[in-house]
């Protein structure tokens, strides 16, 4: 096997043998590179038989791959040599003679015609270019790693800045919240929208309380009258005089309720018209009793209506509006909208 003495591979540190040698060598025809016209062919068979043809003259030998030291042993012409695969790619296969700076260059016969290797200098140029590519790849990888490291450092810096900013915001929000808890009443007293809602709320509550109070008083008055009157002519006369005034007053308070208003008007008409007719005292008593009972029932129903209506509707709605506005103002303050008033 033709070999060349060179220190090129040691100087350039080229090594690429990360494939299975058995599979790579077998079932191929290998052309042994040389600079003369001699044609030397090697064929490695799977049964470890080696066929060597030099200018058409064939000899046979043996070959074996030793996995322990990653070497190929060739037995031919009564000699044995140990070779180490040094470099493999699609263009060339380099074997180094064990312990020496001698190298054999194998090229697949099917690629010989298109091979760029005609002289030893072509092989050196090929590996020089390859070495430059390797160095460029190493440099590019180094730059990528450097840029990656720089980006990781920047990302870490941004992360630390975010943590710092979040901590500052948290502390700032705590200060704002503390200020809110200490100055809530004073602050809200200057909010016109909030003041307006509170005033509307108090008006609704006052209206409810007044209606309940006067309604209850009138209802109690009617009940007391029913309990105390002896249904004598004198008592019924007094009721005729003062009853319509009470009912009219009550009706004025509750003019928004048509049912109560109509009932009270009917009551007044009965009380005023009854004396115009010559009816017996029994009929007057019955008419009086019916009117009183109806008024008492309507008053009781209306009081329940007031309690349910004001508790479930206006007051609750207004309370929710006030609460929502407080939360909105509080959130705005915590998020920095009112910092000019706090700091």
Secondary structure, DSSP 8 states (H G I E B T S, - for coil): ---EE--HHHHHT--B--S-HHHHHBT-EEEE--SSS--EEEEE-TTSEEEEEETTEEEEEEEEEETTTTEEEEEETTEEEEEEEEEE-SS-EEEEETTSSEEEEEEEGGGSTT-S-SSHHHHHHHHHHHHHHHHHHHHHHHHHHHHHHHHHHHHHHHHHHHHHHHHHHHHHHHHHHHHHHHHHHHHHTT-HHHHHHHHHHHHHHHHHHHHHHHHHHHHHHHHHHHHH----HHHHHHHHHHHHHHHHHHHHHTTT-HHHHHHHHHHHHHHHHHTTS---HHHHHHHHHHHHHHHHHHHHHHHHHHHHHHHHTHHHHHHHHHHHHHHHHHHHHHTTTTHHHH-
